[in-house]
């Protein structure tokens, strides 16, 4: 196992600076746990009918927003790129990490991962959210005089060898799993995910987006409306449904992509909803930004994911905030363990769309020989292995630090 130099990561500060004190990025209206309304979604989506929906139930245009899919996609990227860069900069042109993120203990080590996983957190103050762009409209929809609550964000960072081997994963597997088929992959390696469906998509793939966040072009984009169903635990806890608008795009200048998930606050009102209309579930919310890229120099793969969530129901938010750091760190272990087992399924299969059928098997990950073509042709979705994963033993070896983030 290779040794890495200690990272240059954010200072250990307890309090979130105000927007005036922080120059790392400006808060915006999209990366908010309160989410957006279905009325803010663009027109022109391709719709997947729900299980209980007849074509005659689908109106020609359910969105009243005047924004185009490309405008919405660009606005989200302009907000998300500097937000995730506040964890570790993507280039010297971006500001170095400041005092926004606090380390949460020593890096975690897992049996299925060569790489240590560093966990950080920050609190975005409600007053700063209210001062951000779009806050007036948010308050108007929530009720006069309503102030935004604080948001607790948790982030993990890990760096992996680019290899289709046990303990790590190849760039092709990361692209396929988290850019091309994010929801299917999450369903595959996360035991609590019992359903994933793509409710609507917008045709943005041919577009090349010039962002103001970093002045670079992004392409191979996707814009989807997705419902994820999670089994939270034994009764009386009910299943949770997380409806999100999911954005993915790839930087044209190099091997880097970003995936943004924005909660939909009123998915129950959408004729395209299926899980969210189920009276037996609790509709919950999460907002996340995920950035995966090849590091210059050694070609390792940096994987960063930041999330704020609210499972709703009877679970108090403070208790949820305690559980999230452990859960998102384990995502690295679960994915690498799962993708290792997927490599053993050498079955060529056709591309399949997400389905609300819980026992539907999805195709396997690409074999190492597919790596050369993965940058030009999207590979097929990944399959979920049958049965339950065996528990992974956690090692007691010393925690090793992550490499420096590029300057």
N, C-alpha and C positions, 0 to 999 in steps of 0.2 A: 504494500500500500504506500502511495507516495506521501511525502511530507510536504506541507504547504507553509508558507510564511504567514504570520498574523495579518489580519485584514486591517485596512483603514476604514472604520465604520463610525457611525454617529456616536457622539459623546453621550454619557449616561446622565441625562438631565430628567428631572421628575416632571417638570411643568412644560406644557405646550406654549411656545411663544405666541404672542398675538400676531395677526397678519402683518401689522406694521413692522414688527421686529423680525419677521421671517421673510427672507428674499428668495427662498428656495422654489416656491411656487405659489400661485394664487388659487385659492379655493374657488370652486365653480358650482353650478347647479346640478350636474349630472352624477358626480361621485358622492352621492348622499344616500344615507340609509333610508331616508324618507321616500326615495324613488321618484319616478315620473309616472304620469298618467297615460293611459292608452290613447288619450286625445292628443298627446304630444308625438305619437308615432307617425311616420310619413305614410302617405298613400302608396298604392301600387305594390303591395306585398303579394307574394304567392302564398296561398293559405293551405295548410293541411287540415282537413276536416277532422273534428273530434269524433269520438266513438258514438256520441249521441246526436250528431249534427247532420242535417240534411243540406244539400247544396242550396236549397231555396232559403235557408236560414242565414246565409252569408250575404250581407249587403255589398253593393259594388265598392263602397269606400267607407270603412268604419273609422277612419282617422280624419280629424278636422284641422290638424296642424298644417301650416303652409310651408314647412321646411321640407326639403327634398331628402331622400336617403343619403346622398353624398354630403349635404350640408350638415346633417345630424352626425354622420360618421366623422367628419372633420372636426366638428366642435368637441365631440367626445375625446378624440385623440389629442387635441390641443390641451385638454384638461388632464388626461391620464398620463401622458408622457412625462411632463415635469413632476407630477405627483410621485410616480414610481422612481424617478431619478433622485428624489430627495432621500431615498434609501441608499442607493449607490449610483453615481453618475454613469451614463452610457458613453460619454466622451468628454474630452477636456473642455468642450464648448459649453457644457452644462455645469451648473454650480455644484461644488463639492457638498457632500452631506453635512448638514448643520446639526442643530440641537433638537430636531423634530422627533427623533426616534430614540427610545430608551431600550437598552439591552435587557433581555429577560433571562438572567442566569447564564450559565456556560452553554456552549454549543451542545446540542443533543447528538448522541451516537446511537445508531441502530444496526442490527445484525445484517439487514438486507442492503445497507448503503455504505459504500466506501466513504462517502462525503459526510462531514459533520453538518448539522443543520442549526444555523443561528436564528434565534427568535428575538424580535424587537416589538415595541408597541409605541403608540402615541395616542393622545387624546385631542381630538379636534373640538374646540370649545363651541358651544351653541351660539355664543355671541359672534364668533367669527363666521359661522355658517350663515347667520342672519345678515351679515355684512357682505356676503358673497353675491355674485351675479345671480339673478333669478330668485333671490330670497323673498322679495316683495310678493312675487306670484305664488311662491310656496306658502307664505303666511296667509295670503288671501284664500287659498284653497283649504288651509287647515282651520281658519277662523281668525277673526280680528284679534290682535293682541297676543297671539300664540307665538312663543319663542321656541326656537329649535333646541332640542336636547343635545347634550354632548355626545360625541361619537367616539367609541374606543376602537381603534384600529390595531390589528395584530399583523405582523409581517414575518415571513421566514426567508432566509437566503441560504443557498447551498451551491456548491460548484462541483461539477461531475466530469469525469473523463468521457470523451466522445468515443464510446465503444459499446457494441452490442454484446456485453458480457455481464456475468453475475456481479451485482454490486453497483452497477452503473447502467447507462443507456446511451444509445447513439443519437446523433443529431436528427437523423431520419425518424427515429422513434418519437423524439420530442415533438417534431413538426407534425407528424401524423396524429399523435395522441392529443396534443394540446392546442394546435392551431386548426387542423382540418376536422377533427372529431372530438372536440373538447367534452361535450356532455356524455357521449358514448364511453369515452375513456374514464371519466369520473364515475360513471355507473359501474364500469368494469372493476376498478380497484377499490371502490368504497362500498363496503358491505351494507351500510345503512341506506344507500340509494336503491330504491325498489321500482323506480320508473323514471323515464326520460322521454320527453316528446318535443318535437320541433313544431311549434304552432304556426309560424309564418316566417318567410324569408324575403329579403329584398335583393334585387340584382345589382350588386355594387362591385362584383369581382373585376370587371374590365377597367375600373377607374384607377387613376393614379392621383393620390391625395398629396398636395403640398401643405405641410403643416406649418403653422407659425410657432409652435412650441419648440421646434428644433431646426426649422428651416430646411428639412429634408423631405424627400418624397417617400410615400408609403403606398404599397399596392397589395395585390392578391387579397383583397379585403372581403369580409363577410359581415352581414348584419342579420341577426336571427332573433326571433321571439321564442324562448325556450321555457318549458316547465319541467322542474325536477321534483321528484317525490322522495322524501326521506322517512325511514322508519326511525322514530326518535327513541323508542324504548318500550318497556312493558306498560300495560295499563296502570294508571289512567291517562298516560301520555298518548296523545294522538299523533298520527303521521303528519308531517309538515310538507307543504308545497311551496317551492321557491320559484316564482315566475320572474324571469329576467330578460332584458334586452341585451344580447351578447354581441360584442364587436370584436373582430380579430383583424389584424393587419400586419404586414411584413415590411420592414424597412428595405427599400430598394438598394441602398448603398452597402448593405452587408447582411450577414446572417443574424437577424434579430427579429422577433415578432412579439406582439403584445395582444393580450386578450382582456377585455373589460366586460364585466357583468354589472348591469344596472337594474335594480329592482323595479318591478311594475306595481304601483300602489293599488291599482283597482282592476286587476286582471279578471276578477269575477264578472265584471261588466262586459268583457270582451266576448263576442260570439265565437272567437277562436280558442277560448279556454276549454279545457277538459278537467284537469286535476283541480284547478282553482274553484271550480263549480261544485266539487264534491263536498257535501255538508259534513261529512265525517272527518275531514282534515282541517288543520289550522293553516291558513295562508301566512307564511313568514317572509322574511326579507334578508337578503345579503347583498353587499356591494363589494366588488373586488377588482383588483388590477394585477395582472400576471405578466411578467416580462421574462422571456427566455432568449438568450443570445450566446453566440460564440465569442469568447474572450480573445482579444488580440494577443498575439505572441504564442501562447501555448495551445490555443484552440480548445480549451476546456469550455464546458457549457455552464453558464450561470443561470440559476433558476430562482426568481424572486416572485413572491406572491403576498399581497397585502389585502386584508379583508376586514370589514365591519359587518356584524350580523345581529339579527334579532329573531329568535325562534318563536317569539310570541307565546300565547297561552299562559299557563300558570308558572312558567319558569321565570324567575326574577332575572333581570338583566345583569346584575352583579355576579350571579352564579354562572351565567353563560360566559361572561368575560373571563372568569377563572379557567373555564374549560377550553376555550378556543386556542390558546397557545399550544397546549399539548396536542390537540387534534390536528392543527395544521402542520405541526412538525412531523407527526406520524404519516401525513399524506405522502411524504418523500419515501418513507419506508414501504408503505403499502403499494405505491406505484412501482418502485423498483423490484419488489418481490413479485408483483403481478406480471410486469412486463417480461421478467425472466422466465416465468412459466409460459407466457404466450409464445415465446420463441420456439418452444418445443412443439407447438401446433403448426406444422408445416403443411397446412391445407389451403390451396388457392381457392378463394371464394369471391363472388361478385360484391360490388358496393351495395350496401343496404342503408336505408334511412332509419332514423330512430323510430321506435314503436312504443305504444303504450302497453303492448303485450309483455308481461313481466318475464315470461320464460323464453322470449325470443333470443336466439343466440346470434351474436354479432361476429364479424370476421376477425381473424387474428392480425397481430401486428406484422409489419413488413419484415422480411428476413434481411440479414446484413447485405445480401446481394442487391437489394432494392435501393440501397442508399443513394446511388448515383442518380436515379431517376426521381427521387422524392422531392427535389427542388423544382421540378418542372411539372410533374403530374401528381395531383393529390392522391395519396394511397388510400386503400379501402379502410373503413372503420375497423376498430379493434374488437375482439370478442371477449365476452365475460366467461371466465372459467366456471364450470359447473361445481356446485357444492360450496362449502365454506372453506375459507383460507385457514390453514393451520396457524396457530398463534406463533409469532416470531419472538425468539428469545432476545432480550436486550443485553448488549454487551456491557461489561463493567470496565472496559478499557478507558484510558485517559482521554479526555476530550481534546481534539486537535483543532487548531484554528483554521479559518478560511483564508484563502489568498487575498491579497490586496485588491480592492476595486480599482479599475483603471483610472488614472488621473486625467 
